[in-house]
Amino acid sequence: MSRMGLDFDAIPSEFEEYFDEERSVIEVVEELGLGKAMDVAKKNPDAIVVGSDTIIVLDNKQLGKPENAGVAKAMLRAYRNRSHQIITSVAVVCINKNYKRIASDVSSVTMDELDEEFIEKYVATGTMYDKGGSYAIQHPMVRPHIRSISGRIDTIVGLPTHIVAEFLKDFDIESNTVDLSNDDLLNDKGLYE
């Protein structure tokens, strides 16, 4: 959001995440993004609140954050030479202005072979525990293993800036979309932390 030219406060939501394999991923990810935004907005009714959620899908299964190293390794092995989808929602809410909008975007990532040595070393970093699907595309160890990307990288990272910018126009707030296709930006340590 800083790269969008926005001033903001990061306020964690206490909304509990969940999966629901009985419903479409779009429906679930938008409900989660809106739930997070509403949780913060209720405590800050004058604020324009941006909430977001990301779900990774492989073989029509919703993948969350790994509970342990074994689960993380299994997820990473499942990506070998295959594509998976990343669906990210954005909700913008302002309680006192009776404003609520939600949308989502889909991107796809294809990994290479992801050999066991890479999987062991990456999981040893411990960075996968707070990442849906067990990885962060912007991590310097992961980037060389990306065979192809279809769609927006900011959707994969977790915030489709084009949706945020569109919604903020309703408040006469100008902002920039962020193009992360430039490797220098994507490999910026600030994105990873």
matplotlib code that plots the C-alpha trace (Angstrom):
import matplotlib.pyplot as plt

x = [0.0, 3.0, 4.0, 0.4, 1.1, -1.3, -0.9, -2.4, -2.3, -2.0, -4.5, -4.7, -8.2, -9.4, -11.8, -11.2, -10.2, -11.8, -12.2, -15.5, -15.0, -18.8, -18.8, -16.9, -13.4, -14.5, -17.4, -15.2, -12.3, -14.6, -16.4, -13.1, -11.8, -15.0, -15.1, -11.6, -12.5, -15.7, -14.0, -11.6, -14.3, -16.6, -13.9, -13.0, -16.4, -15.0, -12.1, -11.8, -10.8, -9.1, -9.3, -8.0, -7.7, -5.9, -6.6, -4.4, -6.2, -4.7, -6.8, -9.9, -8.7, -8.2, -4.8, -4.2, -1.2, 0.7, 0.4, 3.9, 6.9, 5.5, 2.4, 4.5, 6.7, 3.7, 2.2, 5.5, 5.8, 2.3, 3.3, 6.0, 5.7, 2.1, 0.0, -2.1, -4.3, -4.1, -7.4, -7.2, -10.1, -10.2, -12.9, -13.2, -15.5, -16.5, -19.2, -20.2, -20.4, -22.4, -19.8, -19.0, -17.4, -15.7, -14.0, -11.4, -8.7, -7.2, -3.6, -1.8, 1.7, 3.5, 6.5, 9.4, 10.6, 11.1, 13.7, 13.9, 17.0, 15.2, 12.1, 14.2, 16.2, 13.1, 11.1, 14.1, 13.7, 10.4, 9.0, 6.2, 4.1, 2.3, 1.9, -1.1, 0.0, 3.4, 5.3, 5.8, 6.5, 8.7, 11.0, 14.5, 14.7, 11.3, 11.7, 14.2, 11.6, 8.8, 8.4, 5.5, 3.0, -0.4, -2.1, -1.0, 1.9, 0.3, -2.7, -0.2, 1.6, -1.8, -3.2, -4.5, -3.7, -5.9, -9.0, -7.9, -7.3, -10.7, -12.6, -10.7, -11.7, -15.2, -13.7, -11.8, -8.6, -6.1, -3.6, -1.3, -1.5, 1.7, 3.4, 5.4, 6.5, 9.8, 12.2, 13.9, 10.6, 9.6, 13.0, 12.8, 13.2, 10.4, 7.9, 9.1, 9.0]
y = [0.0, 2.3, 1.7, 2.7, 6.1, 5.6, 6.5, 3.7, 2.0, -1.8, -3.1, -6.9, -8.5, -11.0, -12.6, -16.3, -17.8, -21.1, -23.2, -24.5, -27.1, -27.2, -23.7, -22.0, -20.6, -17.2, -17.1, -18.2, -15.9, -12.9, -13.8, -14.0, -10.7, -9.0, -10.5, -9.2, -5.7, -5.6, -6.8, -3.8, -1.4, -2.0, -0.8, 2.1, 3.2, 6.4, 4.6, 3.4, -0.2, -2.5, -6.2, -9.1, -12.8, -15.3, -19.0, -21.3, -24.0, -27.2, -30.0, -28.1, -28.3, -25.2, -25.0, -23.1, -22.4, -25.5, -26.7, -28.3, -29.0, -32.3, -30.6, -27.8, -30.4, -32.3, -29.1, -28.2, -31.7, -31.4, -28.3, -30.2, -29.5, -28.3, -25.2, -24.0, -21.0, -18.1, -16.3, -13.1, -11.0, -7.3, -5.7, -2.0, -0.9, 2.3, 1.9, 5.5, 6.1, 2.9, 1.7, -2.0, -3.4, -6.7, -8.3, -10.9, -11.7, -15.0, -15.8, -19.0, -20.2, -23.2, -24.5, -26.6, -30.0, -28.6, -31.2, -32.6, -30.5, -27.3, -28.4, -29.3, -26.1, -23.9, -25.5, -25.1, -21.3, -21.5, -18.8, -21.0, -21.2, -18.0, -18.5, -20.0, -22.9, -23.0, -20.5, -16.9, -16.2, -13.2, -15.4, -15.4, -19.2, -19.7, -17.3, -19.5, -22.4, -20.5, -21.8, -19.4, -17.0, -16.1, -13.1, -10.4, -10.9, -8.6, -11.0, -13.8, -11.7, -11.0, -7.6, -6.9, -3.2, -2.6, -3.5, -1.4, 1.6, 1.2, 1.1, 4.0, 6.2, 6.1, 8.2, 10.5, 8.9, 8.6, 5.8, 3.8, 0.2, -1.6, -3.7, -6.4, -8.1, -6.2, -8.7, -5.9, -5.0, -8.7, -9.5, -6.5, -7.8, -5.4, -7.6, -10.7, -9.5]
z = [0.0, 0.5, -3.1, -4.0, -2.5, 0.4, 4.1, 6.3, 9.6, 9.7, 12.1, 12.5, 12.2, 14.7, 12.2, 12.2, 8.8, 7.6, 4.5, 3.1, 0.3, -0.2, -1.6, -4.5, -3.6, -4.8, -2.4, 0.5, -0.2, -0.6, 2.6, 4.5, 3.0, 3.9, 7.4, 8.1, 6.9, 8.8, 12.0, 11.9, 10.6, 13.5, 15.9, 13.5, 12.0, 10.4, 8.8, 5.2, 5.8, 3.3, 4.0, 2.0, 1.9, -0.3, -1.0, -3.0, -5.0, -6.3, -7.8, -6.6, -3.0, -0.9, 0.7, 3.9, 6.0, 7.0, 10.6, 10.5, 8.4, 7.1, 5.8, 4.2, 2.5, 1.2, -0.3, -2.0, -3.5, -4.8, -6.9, -8.8, -12.5, -12.1, -12.0, -9.1, -8.7, -6.2, -5.5, -3.6, -2.4, -1.5, 0.5, 1.2, 4.0, 5.7, 8.3, 8.7, 5.0, 4.5, 2.0, 1.3, -1.8, -2.5, -5.5, -6.2, -8.7, -9.9, -10.9, -11.7, -10.9, -12.4, -10.5, -11.7, -10.3, -6.7, -5.8, -2.2, -1.4, -2.2, -0.2, 2.9, 2.8, 2.2, 5.0, 7.3, 6.9, 8.8, 6.6, 5.2, 8.4, 7.9, 4.1, 2.5, 0.3, 2.2, 0.2, -0.7, -4.3, -3.4, -1.3, -3.0, -2.7, -4.4, -7.4, -9.3, -9.2, -10.8, -14.4, -15.3, -13.9, -15.5, -14.0, -11.6, -9.2, -6.6, -6.5, -5.7, -3.1, -1.5, -2.5, -6.0, -6.1, -9.2, -7.1, -4.2, -6.5, -8.1, -4.8, -3.3, -6.3, -4.7, -1.9, -4.3, -3.2, -6.0, -5.8, -8.1, -9.1, -8.4, -11.2, -9.5, -12.7, -12.5, -10.7, -8.8, -7.1, -6.6, -5.0, -2.7, 0.9, 2.0, 0.2, 1.8, 5.4]

ax = plt.figure().add_subplot(projection="3d")
ax.plot(x, y, z, "-o")
ax.set_aspect("equal")
plt.show()
